[in-house]
Amino acid sequence: MHIEERIKVILPDEDEYLLGFADLRNMVDEKYKGHDFCIVIGKRLDNQIMDSIAQGPNMDYFDHYHETNRKLTEISEKILKELKEENISCILIKPTLRDEELDNNHLKTLTCDFSHKMAATRAGLGWIGKTDLFVSERFGPRLRLVSILVNHPLEYSKTPVTQSRCGSCTLCVEECPASAGNGKLWNVGVKREEFFDAFACRKKCRELSHKLLNKEISLCGICMSVCPIGK
């Protein structure tokens, strides 16, 4: 059985997960040198909980967010074990980094040295929306992502997505409490700053998290809640 098929077997429920494989040659940071291929896994978020945060985050969403990340990490660790048994070198990129794990450069740019969203578009699983969400065909933006970089070529079943499929819809832009999006459509040649203000988004997320959750974190979710794709 090919390694791709063995990975599929590990996923507990195809109705809850997405799986894709990406070729990231010449697209990864130097620190990941040699690991040019990527396994991308997405887990669907609960619709009832996502519907409940149209006005801002609540504790059900906070708990669900972290529980979904935990499940993705748990599955990833099973895949890592499988890969290592085949002597395939691999690097897990966790779903979310805690504030204390981020360096000073992140606070200056609000970027990380690896993008799950970029990997997922290269795996053909979806595109980037008007408020910088990853939007999948099956679940819309209502999912969390995890990535595993490997130094082993992978077979691909989907073509990379290189441009937005949001069309004329502007719901996420209109409902964003930070007014962080300007409505411009994403494509691989457009920089994030041209269509989305990540600093305005982070500031409002922290305000809402403090007000509604009494936590010093960056969590909102309104744009995910209102997006019609995946509902």
C-alpha positions as CSV (number, residue, x, y, z in Angstrom):
1,M,0.0,0.0,0.0
2,H,1.4,3.4,-1.0
3,I,2.1,5.8,1.9
4,E,-0.8,8.1,0.7
5,E,-3.3,5.3,1.1
6,R,-1.9,4.4,4.5
7,I,-2.4,8.0,5.6
8,K,-6.0,7.9,4.4
9,V,-6.7,4.9,6.6
10,I,-5.5,6.7,9.7
11,L,-8.1,9.4,9.3
12,P,-11.1,8.4,11.5
13,D,-14.0,9.8,9.5
14,E,-13.9,11.1,5.9
15,D,-17.0,13.2,6.5
16,E,-15.1,15.2,9.2
17,Y,-11.7,15.6,7.5
18,L,-10.0,16.8,4.4
19,L,-6.7,15.3,3.1
20,G,-4.4,16.7,0.5
21,F,-0.8,16.4,-0.7
22,A,1.2,19.4,-1.9
23,D,4.5,20.0,-3.8
24,L,6.2,22.9,-2.0
25,R,9.5,22.8,-3.8
26,N,11.1,26.3,-3.7
27,M,8.3,27.5,-1.4
28,V,9.4,26.5,2.1
29,D,11.7,28.3,4.6
30,E,15.3,27.4,4.7
31,K,14.8,25.8,8.1
32,Y,12.7,23.1,6.5
33,K,15.2,22.5,3.7
34,G,14.8,19.1,2.0
35,H,11.2,18.7,3.2
36,D,9.6,19.9,0.1
37,F,6.4,17.9,0.1
38,C,3.4,18.3,2.4
39,I,0.6,16.4,3.9
40,V,-2.3,18.7,4.7
41,I,-5.2,17.7,6.9
42,G,-8.3,19.7,7.7
43,K,-10.9,19.0,10.3
44,R,-14.4,20.4,10.1
45,L,-15.7,22.6,12.9
46,D,-19.1,22.0,14.4
47,N,-21.8,23.9,12.5
48,Q,-24.0,24.7,15.6
49,I,-21.0,26.2,17.4
50,M,-19.9,28.2,14.3
51,D,-23.4,29.5,13.9
52,S,-23.4,30.8,17.5
53,I,-20.5,33.2,17.0
54,A,-21.9,35.5,14.4
55,Q,-21.6,38.3,17.0
56,G,-18.3,37.2,18.4
57,P,-16.5,34.3,20.2
58,N,-18.0,32.4,23.1
59,M,-16.6,29.8,25.4
60,D,-18.1,26.9,23.4
61,Y,-16.1,28.1,20.4
62,F,-12.9,28.6,22.5
63,D,-13.1,25.0,23.9
64,H,-14.0,23.6,20.4
65,Y,-11.2,25.4,18.8
66,H,-8.6,23.9,21.1
67,E,-10.2,20.5,21.1
68,T,-10.1,20.4,17.3
69,N,-6.5,21.4,17.4
70,R,-5.8,18.6,19.8
71,K,-7.5,16.0,17.6
72,L,-5.5,17.2,14.6
73,T,-2.3,17.0,16.5
74,E,-3.2,13.5,17.8
75,I,-3.9,12.3,14.2
76,S,-0.7,13.9,13.0
77,E,1.4,12.1,15.5
78,K,-0.1,8.8,14.3
79,I,0.9,9.7,10.8
80,L,4.4,10.7,12.0
81,K,4.8,7.3,13.5
82,E,3.8,5.7,10.2
83,L,6.2,7.8,8.2
84,K,9.1,7.2,10.6
85,E,8.6,3.5,10.3
86,E,9.2,3.9,6.5
87,N,12.3,6.0,7.3
88,I,10.7,9.1,5.9
89,S,11.9,12.3,7.5
90,C,9.0,14.5,8.6
91,I,8.3,17.8,10.4
92,L,5.0,18.5,12.1
93,I,3.7,22.1,11.8
94,K,1.2,22.4,14.6
95,P,-2.3,23.9,14.0
96,T,-1.7,27.0,16.1
97,L,1.4,28.4,17.9
98,R,0.9,29.9,21.4
99,D,1.9,33.5,21.9
100,E,5.0,32.4,23.9
101,E,6.1,30.3,20.9
102,L,6.1,33.2,18.5
103,D,9.2,35.3,17.9
104,N,9.5,39.1,17.7
105,N,9.4,39.0,13.9
106,H,5.9,37.6,14.0
107,L,4.6,40.5,16.0
108,K,6.2,42.9,13.5
109,T,4.7,41.1,10.4
110,L,2.0,38.8,11.7
111,T,3.4,36.1,9.5
112,C,4.9,32.7,10.4
113,D,7.7,30.8,8.6
114,F,5.1,28.3,7.3
115,S,1.5,28.9,6.1
116,H,-1.0,26.1,6.5
117,K,-3.3,28.1,4.1
118,M,-0.6,28.3,1.4
119,A,0.0,24.5,1.7
120,A,-3.8,23.8,1.5
121,T,-4.2,25.9,-1.7
122,R,-1.2,24.0,-3.2
123,A,-2.9,20.8,-2.3
124,G,-6.0,21.9,-4.2
125,L,-8.2,21.9,-1.2
126,G,-9.5,25.5,-1.5
127,W,-8.6,29.1,-1.8
128,I,-8.1,32.3,0.3
129,G,-11.2,34.4,1.0
130,K,-11.6,38.2,1.2
131,T,-10.8,38.3,4.9
132,D,-7.8,36.0,4.6
133,L,-9.6,32.8,5.6
134,F,-8.8,29.5,4.0
135,V,-12.0,28.5,2.3
136,S,-12.4,24.8,1.4
137,E,-14.9,23.5,-1.2
138,R,-16.5,21.0,1.3
139,F,-16.5,22.8,4.6
140,G,-16.0,26.5,3.6
141,P,-13.9,28.2,6.2
142,R,-15.3,26.1,9.0
143,L,-12.2,24.0,9.6
144,R,-8.8,23.9,11.2
145,L,-5.6,22.8,9.4
146,V,-2.4,20.9,10.3
147,S,0.5,20.2,8.0
148,I,3.3,17.6,7.9
149,L,6.4,18.4,5.8
150,V,8.2,15.3,4.4
151,N,11.3,14.6,2.3
152,H,9.4,12.0,0.3
153,P,7.6,12.7,-3.1
154,L,3.9,12.3,-2.8
155,E,1.2,11.5,-5.4
156,Y,-1.3,14.3,-6.1
157,S,-4.9,14.0,-7.0
158,K,-5.7,17.7,-7.3
159,T,-4.4,20.7,-9.1
160,P,-3.2,23.7,-6.9
161,V,-5.8,26.5,-6.5
162,T,-4.3,29.8,-7.7
163,Q,-7.2,32.2,-7.5
164,S,-10.2,33.0,-5.4
165,R,-13.6,31.5,-6.0
166,C,-15.5,33.9,-3.8
167,G,-16.8,35.9,-6.7
168,S,-18.9,38.9,-5.8
169,C,-19.8,37.8,-2.3
170,T,-18.7,40.3,0.4
171,L,-20.4,39.0,3.5
172,C,-17.2,38.5,5.4
173,V,-16.0,42.0,4.5
174,E,-19.3,43.6,5.5
175,E,-19.6,41.7,8.9
176,C,-15.9,42.1,9.9
177,P,-15.9,44.3,13.1
178,A,-12.4,45.4,12.3
179,S,-13.1,46.4,8.7
180,A,-10.0,44.4,7.9
181,G,-10.9,43.4,4.3
182,N,-11.3,45.7,1.4
183,G,-13.1,43.2,-0.9
184,K,-10.3,42.6,-3.4
185,L,-10.1,39.0,-4.6
186,W,-7.0,36.9,-3.7
187,N,-4.8,35.2,-6.2
188,V,-1.2,33.8,-5.9
189,G,0.2,37.1,-7.2
190,V,-1.6,39.3,-4.6
191,K,0.1,40.0,-1.3
192,R,-2.0,39.8,1.8
193,E,-1.6,43.5,2.6
194,E,-3.3,44.3,-0.7
195,F,-6.7,42.9,0.4
196,F,-6.5,42.4,4.2
197,D,-5.2,44.3,7.2
198,A,-3.9,41.6,9.6
199,F,-3.1,44.1,12.3
200,A,-6.6,45.6,12.4
201,C,-7.9,42.0,12.6
202,R,-5.6,41.0,15.5
203,K,-6.4,44.2,17.4
204,K,-10.2,43.6,17.2
205,C,-9.8,39.9,18.0
206,R,-8.0,40.7,21.2
207,E,-10.6,43.3,22.1
208,L,-13.4,40.8,21.6
209,S,-11.6,38.0,23.4
210,H,-11.0,40.2,26.4
211,K,-14.6,41.5,26.4
212,L,-16.4,38.2,25.7
213,L,-14.0,35.5,27.1
214,N,-12.0,37.5,29.6
215,K,-8.8,36.1,27.9
216,E,-5.8,37.8,26.5
217,I,-5.8,35.9,23.2
218,S,-6.7,36.6,19.5
219,L,-10.0,34.8,18.7
220,C,-13.0,36.0,16.8
221,G,-14.5,33.8,14.1
222,I,-17.3,36.1,12.9
223,C,-16.1,35.9,9.2
224,M,-16.2,32.1,9.4
225,S,-19.6,32.2,10.9
226,V,-21.2,34.3,8.2
227,C,-19.5,32.8,5.1
228,P,-22.3,30.9,3.2
229,I,-19.8,28.3,1.8
230,G,-19.8,25.1,4.0
231,K,-23.0,25.9,5.9
